[in-house]
Amino acid sequence: GEEAVELDRNQPIVDMLERERRDIVTTIEKIKTGTYGICSDCSNIINPARLKALPAASLCISCANKTKL
């Protein structure tokens, strides 16, 4: 009863933490392979200010904006 309700309530947090974990693992792999800071879509360099604000960013601002449309 209560445990199922608690699990349902916590699932969005678990999902968010899992996404963050995947982002961190991907970022570490990019650092190891020398591709960190390169846009996954257009291969341009991601602005260092963007990486400072969002270290796991895989897209430059232009490509990130395209995916929002």
Gaussian input, Z-matrix of N, CA and C with variables (Angstrom, degrees):
# hf/3-21g

backbone

0 1
 N
 C     1     B1
 C     2     B2     1     A1
 N     3     B3     2     A2     1     D1
 C     4     B4     3     A3     2     D2
 C     5     B5     4     A4     3     D3
 N     6     B6     5     A5     4     D4
 C     7     B7     6     A6     5     D5
 C     8     B8     7     A7     6     D6
 N     9     B9     8     A8     7     D7
 C    10    B10     9     A9     8     D8
 C    11    B11    10    A10     9     D9
 N    12    B12    11    A11    10    D10
 C    13    B13    12    A12    11    D11
 C    14    B14    13    A13    12    D12
 N    15    B15    14    A14    13    D13
 C    16    B16    15    A15    14    D14
 C    17    B17    16    A16    15    D15
 N    18    B18    17    A17    16    D16
 C    19    B19    18    A18    17    D17
 C    20    B20    19    A19    18    D18
 N    21    B21    20    A20    19    D19
 C    22    B22    21    A21    20    D20
 C    23    B23    22    A22    21    D21
 N    24    B24    23    A23    22    D22
 C    25    B25    24    A24    23    D23
 C    26    B26    25    A25    24    D24
 N    27    B27    26    A26    25    D25
 C    28    B28    27    A27    26    D26
 C    29    B29    28    A28    27    D27
 N    30    B30    29    A29    28    D28
 C    31    B31    30    A30    29    D29
 C    32    B32    31    A31    30    D30
 N    33    B33    32    A32    31    D31
 C    34    B34    33    A33    32    D32
 C    35    B35    34    A34    33    D33
 N    36    B36    35    A35    34    D34
 C    37    B37    36    A36    35    D35
 C    38    B38    37    A37    36    D36
 N    39    B39    38    A38    37    D37
 C    40    B40    39    A39    38    D38
 C    41    B41    40    A40    39    D39
 N    42    B42    41    A41    40    D40
 C    43    B43    42    A42    41    D41
 C    44    B44    43    A43    42    D42
 N    45    B45    44    A44    43    D43
 C    46    B46    45    A45    44    D44
 C    47    B47    46    A46    45    D45
 N    48    B48    47    A47    46    D46
 C    49    B49    48    A48    47    D47
 C    50    B50    49    A49    48    D48
 N    51    B51    50    A50    49    D49
 C    52    B52    51    A51    50    D50
 C    53    B53    52    A52    51    D51
 N    54    B54    53    A53    52    D52
 C    55    B55    54    A54    53    D53
 C    56    B56    55    A55    54    D54
 N    57    B57    56    A56    55    D55
 C    58    B58    57    A57    56    D56
 C    59    B59    58    A58    57    D57
 N    60    B60    59    A59    58    D58
 C    61    B61    60    A60    59    D59
 C    62    B62    61    A61    60    D60
 N    63    B63    62    A62    61    D61
 C    64    B64    63    A63    62    D62
 C    65    B65    64    A64    63    D63
 N    66    B66    65    A65    64    D64
 C    67    B67    66    A66    65    D65
 C    68    B68    67    A67    66    D66
 N    69    B69    68    A68    67    D67
 C    70    B70    69    A69    68    D68
 C    71    B71    70    A70    69    D69
 N    72    B72    71    A71    70    D70
 C    73    B73    72    A72    71    D71
 C    74    B74    73    A73    72    D72
 N    75    B75    74    A74    73    D73
 C    76    B76    75    A75    74    D74
 C    77    B77    76    A76    75    D75
 N    78    B78    77    A77    76    D76
 C    79    B79    78    A78    77    D77
 C    80    B80    79    A79    78    D78
 N    81    B81    80    A80    79    D79
 C    82    B82    81    A81    80    D80
 C    83    B83    82    A82    81    D81
 N    84    B84    83    A83    82    D82
 C    85    B85    84    A84    83    D83
 C    86    B86    85    A85    84    D84
 N    87    B87    86    A86    85    D85
 C    88    B88    87    A87    86    D86
 C    89    B89    88    A88    87    D87
 N    90    B90    89    A89    88    D88
 C    91    B91    90    A90    89    D89
 C    92    B92    91    A91    90    D90
 N    93    B93    92    A92    91    D91
 C    94    B94    93    A93    92    D92
 C    95    B95    94    A94    93    D93
 N    96    B96    95    A95    94    D94
 C    97    B97    96    A96    95    D95
 C    98    B98    97    A97    96    D96
 N    99    B99    98    A98    97    D97
 C   100   B100    99    A99    98    D98
 C   101   B101   100   A100    99    D99
 N   102   B102   101   A101   100   D100
 C   103   B103   102   A102   101   D101
 C   104   B104   103   A103   102   D102
 N   105   B105   104   A104   103   D103
 C   106   B106   105   A105   104   D104
 C   107   B107   106   A106   105   D105
 N   108   B108   107   A107   106   D106
 C   109   B109   108   A108   107   D107
 C   110   B110   109   A109   108   D108
 N   111   B111   110   A110   109   D109
 C   112   B112   111   A111   110   D110
 C   113   B113   112   A112   111   D111
 N   114   B114   113   A113   112   D112
 C   115   B115   114   A114   113   D113
 C   116   B116   115   A115   114   D114
 N   117   B117   116   A116   115   D115
 C   118   B118   117   A117   116   D116
 C   119   B119   118   A118   117   D117
 N   120   B120   119   A119   118   D118
 C   121   B121   120   A120   119   D119
 C   122   B122   121   A121   120   D120
 N   123   B123   122   A122   121   D121
 C   124   B124   123   A123   122   D122
 C   125   B125   124   A124   123   D123
 N   126   B126   125   A125   124   D124
 C   127   B127   126   A126   125   D125
 C   128   B128   127   A127   126   D126
 N   129   B129   128   A128   127   D127
 C   130   B130   129   A129   128   D128
 C   131   B131   130   A130   129   D129
 N   132   B132   131   A131   130   D130
 C   133   B133   132   A132   131   D131
 C   134   B134   133   A133   132   D132
 N   135   B135   134   A134   133   D133
 C   136   B136   135   A135   134   D134
 C   137   B137   136   A136   135   D135
 N   138   B138   137   A137   136   D136
 C   139   B139   138   A138   137   D137
 C   140   B140   139   A139   138   D138
 N   141   B141   140   A140   139   D139
 C   142   B142   141   A141   140   D140
 C   143   B143   142   A142   141   D141
 N   144   B144   143   A143   142   D142
 C   145   B145   144   A144   143   D143
 C   146   B146   145   A145   144   D144
 N   147   B147   146   A146   145   D145
 C   148   B148   147   A147   146   D146
 C   149   B149   148   A148   147   D147
 N   150   B150   149   A149   148   D148
 C   151   B151   150   A150   149   D149
 C   152   B152   151   A151   150   D150
 N   153   B153   152   A152   151   D151
 C   154   B154   153   A153   152   D152
 C   155   B155   154   A154   153   D153
 N   156   B156   155   A155   154   D154
 C   157   B157   156   A156   155   D155
 C   158   B158   157   A157   156   D156
 N   159   B159   158   A158   157   D157
 C   160   B160   159   A159   158   D158
 C   161   B161   160   A160   159   D159
 N   162   B162   161   A161   160   D160
 C   163   B163   162   A162   161   D161
 C   164   B164   163   A163   162   D162
 N   165   B165   164   A164   163   D163
 C   166   B166   165   A165   164   D164
 C   167   B167   166   A166   165   D165
 N   168   B168   167   A167   166   D166
 C   169   B169   168   A168   167   D167
 C   170   B170   169   A169   168   D168
 N   171   B171   170   A170   169   D169
 C   172   B172   171   A171   170   D170
 C   173   B173   172   A172   171   D171
 N   174   B174   173   A173   172   D172
 C   175   B175   174   A174   173   D173
 C   176   B176   175   A175   174   D174
 N   177   B177   176   A176   175   D175
 C   178   B178   177   A177   176   D176
 C   179   B179   178   A178   177   D177
 N   180   B180   179   A179   178   D178
 C   181   B181   180   A180   179   D179
 C   182   B182   181   A181   180   D180
 N   183   B183   182   A182   181   D181
 C   184   B184   183   A183   182   D182
 C   185   B185   184   A184   183   D183
 N   186   B186   185   A185   184   D184
 C   187   B187   186   A186   185   D185
 C   188   B188   187   A187   186   D186
 N   189   B189   188   A188   187   D187
 C   190   B190   189   A189   188   D188
 C   191   B191   190   A190   189   D189
 N   192   B192   191   A191   190   D190
 C   193   B193   192   A192   191   D191
 C   194   B194   193   A193   192   D192
 N   195   B195   194   A194   193   D193
 C   196   B196   195   A195   194   D194
 C   197   B197   196   A196   195   D195
 N   198   B198   197   A197   196   D196
 C   199   B199   198   A198   197   D197
 C   200   B200   199   A199   198   D198
 N   201   B201   200   A200   199   D199
 C   202   B202   201   A201   200   D200
 C   203   B203   202   A202   201   D201
 N   204   B204   203   A203   202   D202
 C   205   B205   204   A204   203   D203
 C   206   B206   205   A205   204   D204

   B1=1.4145
   B2=1.5076
   B3=1.3238
   B4=1.4669
   B5=1.5208
   B6=1.3252
   B7=1.4620
   B8=1.5235
   B9=1.3213
   B10=1.4668
   B11=1.5231
   B12=1.3178
   B13=1.4621
   B14=1.5199
   B15=1.3296
   B16=1.4674
   B17=1.5289
   B18=1.3240
   B19=1.4628
   B20=1.5223
   B21=1.3238
   B22=1.4684
   B23=1.5243
   B24=1.3127
   B25=1.4556
   B26=1.5251
   B27=1.3160
   B28=1.4594
   B29=1.5246
   B30=1.3269
   B31=1.4658
   B32=1.5310
   B33=1.3290
   B34=1.4738
   B35=1.5296
   B36=1.3222
   B37=1.4640
   B38=1.5232
   B39=1.3118
   B40=1.4646
   B41=1.5266
   B42=1.3183
   B43=1.4676
   B44=1.5300
   B45=1.3304
   B46=1.4600
   B47=1.5313
   B48=1.3328
   B49=1.4593
   B50=1.5251
   B51=1.3196
   B52=1.4621
   B53=1.5257
   B54=1.3305
   B55=1.4691
   B56=1.5249
   B57=1.3198
   B58=1.4602
   B59=1.5215
   B60=1.3204
   B61=1.4671
   B62=1.5254
   B63=1.3361
   B64=1.4699
   B65=1.5240
   B66=1.3368
   B67=1.4680
   B68=1.5261
   B69=1.3151
   B70=1.4597
   B71=1.5266
   B72=1.3201
   B73=1.4677
   B74=1.5297
   B75=1.3219
   B76=1.4622
   B77=1.5216
   B78=1.3289
   B79=1.4622
   B80=1.5254
   B81=1.3050
   B82=1.4681
   B83=1.5316
   B84=1.3159
   B85=1.4639
   B86=1.5313
   B87=1.3292
   B88=1.4648
   B89=1.5282
   B90=1.3180
   B91=1.4637
   B92=1.5343
   B93=1.3257
   B94=1.4684
   B95=1.5262
   B96=1.3353
   B97=1.4682
   B98=1.5202
   B99=1.3335
   B100=1.4613
   B101=1.5170
   B102=1.3258
   B103=1.4635
   B104=1.5275
   B105=1.3267
   B106=1.4667
   B107=1.5225
   B108=1.3195
   B109=1.4597
   B110=1.5158
   B111=1.3253
   B112=1.4608
   B113=1.5255
   B114=1.3228
   B115=1.4648
   B116=1.5251
   B117=1.3137
   B118=1.4604
   B119=1.5225
   B120=1.3069
   B121=1.4651
   B122=1.5292
   B123=1.3314
   B124=1.4704
   B125=1.5277
   B126=1.3127
   B127=1.4728
   B128=1.5287
   B129=1.3168
   B130=1.4629
   B131=1.5239
   B132=1.3261
   B133=1.4610
   B134=1.5276
   B135=1.3260
   B136=1.4631
   B137=1.5285
   B138=1.3245
   B139=1.4576
   B140=1.5312
   B141=1.3374
   B142=1.4675
   B143=1.5310
   B144=1.3294
   B145=1.4687
   B146=1.5291
   B147=1.3287
   B148=1.4709
   B149=1.5228
   B150=1.3295
   B151=1.4588
   B152=1.5236
   B153=1.3274
   B154=1.4652
   B155=1.5300
   B156=1.3302
   B157=1.4662
   B158=1.5252
   B159=1.3351
   B160=1.4654
   B161=1.5299
   B162=1.3464
   B163=1.4630
   B164=1.5292
   B165=1.3116
   B166=1.4643
   B167=1.5276
   B168=1.3289
   B169=1.4681
   B170=1.5277
   B171=1.3137
   B172=1.4653
   B173=1.5260
   B174=1.3329
   B175=1.4551
   B176=1.5231
   B177=1.3206
   B178=1.4630
   B179=1.5331
   B180=1.2988
   B181=1.4646
   B182=1.5336
   B183=1.3206
   B184=1.4687
   B185=1.5185
   B186=1.3137
   B187=1.4731
   B188=1.5204
   B189=1.3342
   B190=1.4617
   B191=1.5152
   B192=1.3361
   B193=1.4695
   B194=1.5198
   B195=1.3314
   B196=1.4722
   B197=1.5171
   B198=1.3303
   B199=1.4555
   B200=1.5286
   B201=1.3322
   B202=1.4678
   B203=1.5172
   B204=1.3245
   B205=1.4661
   B206=1.4823
   A1=113.07
   A2=115.72
   A3=120.54
   A4=112.16
   A5=117.13
   A6=120.53
   A7=111.15
   A8=117.00
   A9=121.11
   A10=110.44
   A11=116.82
   A12=121.20
   A13=109.75
   A14=116.54
   A15=121.59
   A16=110.29
   A17=117.10
   A18=121.18
   A19=110.61
   A20=117.11
   A21=121.12
   A22=110.65
   A23=117.15
   A24=122.06
   A25=111.20
   A26=116.77
   A27=121.45
   A28=113.69
   A29=118.23
   A30=120.69
   A31=113.45
   A32=119.84
   A33=117.88
   A34=113.22
   A35=117.12
   A36=121.02
   A37=109.36
   A38=117.12
   A39=121.63
   A40=109.97
   A41=117.21
   A42=121.59
   A43=110.98
   A44=117.21
   A45=121.56
   A46=110.62
   A47=116.67
   A48=120.60
   A49=111.24
   A50=117.57
   A51=121.07
   A52=110.59
   A53=117.53
   A54=120.51
   A55=110.48
   A56=116.63
   A57=120.62
   A58=111.25
   A59=117.29
   A60=121.33
   A61=110.47
   A62=117.00
   A63=120.78
   A64=110.71
   A65=116.79
   A66=120.50
   A67=111.12
   A68=117.26
   A69=121.52
   A70=110.54
   A71=117.05
   A72=120.59
   A73=109.87
   A74=117.31
   A75=121.19
   A76=110.82
   A77=116.88
   A78=121.31
   A79=111.06
   A80=117.32
   A81=120.91
   A82=110.19
   A83=117.41
   A84=120.96
   A85=111.01
   A86=116.49
   A87=120.21
   A88=110.87
   A89=116.77
   A90=120.38
   A91=109.24
   A92=116.61
   A93=121.10
   A94=112.14
   A95=116.73
   A96=120.16
   A97=113.03
   A98=116.50
   A99=119.92
   A100=114.07
   A101=117.25
   A102=120.11
   A103=112.90
   A104=116.93
   A105=119.99
   A106=109.41
   A107=116.31
   A108=121.55
   A109=113.52
   A110=116.15
   A111=120.75
   A112=107.83
   A113=115.95
   A114=121.42
   A115=110.27
   A116=115.77
   A117=121.79
   A118=112.44
   A119=116.81
   A120=120.73
   A121=111.73
   A122=117.24
   A123=120.58
   A124=113.68
   A125=117.75
   A126=124.53
   A127=114.06
   A128=118.43
   A129=121.43
   A130=109.27
   A131=115.62
   A132=120.30
   A133=109.09
   A134=115.60
   A135=121.30
   A136=107.54
   A137=115.86
   A138=121.89
   A139=110.15
   A140=117.39
   A141=120.40
   A142=113.43
   A143=118.08
   A144=120.11
   A145=110.44
   A146=116.58
   A147=120.51
   A148=109.72
   A149=116.99
   A150=120.00
   A151=111.80
   A152=116.12
   A153=118.80
   A154=110.06
   A155=116.16
   A156=120.79
   A157=111.78
   A158=115.96
   A159=121.35
   A160=108.02
   A161=117.48
   A162=121.17
   A163=114.64
   A164=118.23
   A165=120.45
   A166=112.46
   A167=117.41
   A168=119.95
   A169=109.60
   A170=115.59
   A171=120.03
   A172=111.21
   A173=116.24
   A174=121.40
   A175=110.78
   A176=116.20
   A177=119.74
   A178=108.27
   A179=117.56
   A180=121.57
   A181=110.96
   A182=117.34
   A183=120.51
   A184=111.73
   A185=116.63
   A186=120.61
   A187=110.95
   A188=117.33
   A189=120.28
   A190=110.38
   A191=116.60
   A192=120.54
   A193=111.46
   A194=117.67
   A195=121.11
   A196=111.08
   A197=117.12
   A198=120.00
   A199=111.59
   A200=117.14
   A201=121.24
   A202=111.76
   A203=117.23
   A204=120.52
   A205=112.76
   D1=-81.53
   D2=-176.14
   D3=-64.82
   D4=-35.05
   D5=-179.96
   D6=-64.06
   D7=-39.89
   D8=179.08
   D9=-65.77
   D10=-39.88
   D11=178.04
   D12=-64.65
   D13=-43.11
   D14=179.42
   D15=-63.07
   D16=-42.08
   D17=178.24
   D18=-62.65
   D19=-44.66
   D20=178.22
   D21=-61.00
   D22=-38.99
   D23=-179.00
   D24=-69.20
   D25=-34.44
   D26=-176.91
   D27=-88.75
   D28=-12.75
   D29=-175.16
   D30=-57.28
   D31=-42.28
   D32=177.15
   D33=-59.87
   D34=-35.56
   D35=178.36
   D36=-68.60
   D37=-43.80
   D38=178.04
   D39=-60.20
   D40=-44.12
   D41=179.39
   D42=-61.90
   D43=-43.79
   D44=179.99
   D45=-63.31
   D46=-44.37
   D47=179.72
   D48=-64.93
   D49=-35.84
   D50=177.59
   D51=-66.69
   D52=-40.94
   D53=176.39
   D54=-62.56
   D55=-43.17
   D56=178.63
   D57=-63.07
   D58=-40.64
   D59=177.65
   D60=-61.83
   D61=-44.76
   D62=178.12
   D63=-62.27
   D64=-40.92
   D65=178.22
   D66=-61.80
   D67=-41.53
   D68=179.79
   D69=-65.66
   D70=-44.88
   D71=178.90
   D72=-61.69
   D73=-43.67
   D74=178.68
   D75=-62.51
   D76=-42.67
   D77=179.44
   D78=-62.78
   D79=-42.49
   D80=178.34
   D81=-62.37
   D82=-41.65
   D83=177.98
   D84=-63.06
   D85=-40.48
   D86=178.17
   D87=-63.92
   D88=-39.85
   D89=177.63
   D90=-62.18
   D91=-44.85
   D92=-179.35
   D93=-62.74
   D94=-36.21
   D95=-176.64
   D96=-92.26
   D97=-2.37
   D98=178.30
   D99=79.04
   D100=18.01
   D101=-179.91
   D102=-107.54
   D103=6.51
   D104=178.83
   D105=-65.98
   D106=134.73
   D107=178.60
   D108=89.67
   D109=5.27
   D110=177.48
   D111=-109.56
   D112=129.43
   D113=-178.00
   D114=-60.66
   D115=130.84
   D116=179.79
   D117=-69.47
   D118=-19.61
   D119=-176.80
   D120=-94.55
   D121=-55.20
   D122=-172.59
   D123=-106.21
   D124=-6.94
   D125=179.91
   D126=69.32
   D127=11.41
   D128=173.45
   D129=-78.56
   D130=161.62
   D131=177.78
   D132=-73.47
   D133=134.69
   D134=176.75
   D135=-80.13
   D136=133.21
   D137=-179.39
   D138=-53.00
   D139=128.97
   D140=179.62
   D141=-55.83
   D142=-33.34
   D143=177.73
   D144=-63.90
   D145=-37.16
   D146=177.35
   D147=-65.79
   D148=-43.28
   D149=179.49
   D150=-66.39
   D151=-32.53
   D152=177.56
   D153=-66.62
   D154=-40.31
   D155=-179.69
   D156=-76.11
   D157=-34.52
   D158=-175.96
   D159=-138.55
   D160=80.46
   D161=-172.85
   D162=-56.21
   D163=-26.16
   D164=-178.76
   D165=-92.24
   D166=10.46
   D167=-179.28
   D168=-58.89
   D169=131.03
   D170=178.58
   D171=-110.58
   D172=-6.12
   D173=-179.58
   D174=-124.46
   D175=145.16
   D176=172.15
   D177=-71.16
   D178=168.91
   D179=-177.92
   D180=-57.92
   D181=-43.99
   D182=-178.55
   D183=-59.21
   D184=-47.52
   D185=-178.89
   D186=-70.81
   D187=-36.32
   D188=177.84
   D189=-63.15
   D190=-40.04
   D191=178.50
   D192=-66.67
   D193=-35.05
   D194=178.46
   D195=-64.16
   D196=-37.43
   D197=-177.37
   D198=-72.97
   D199=-19.05
   D200=179.44
   D201=-79.05
   D202=-21.92
   D203=-176.32
   D204=-72.88

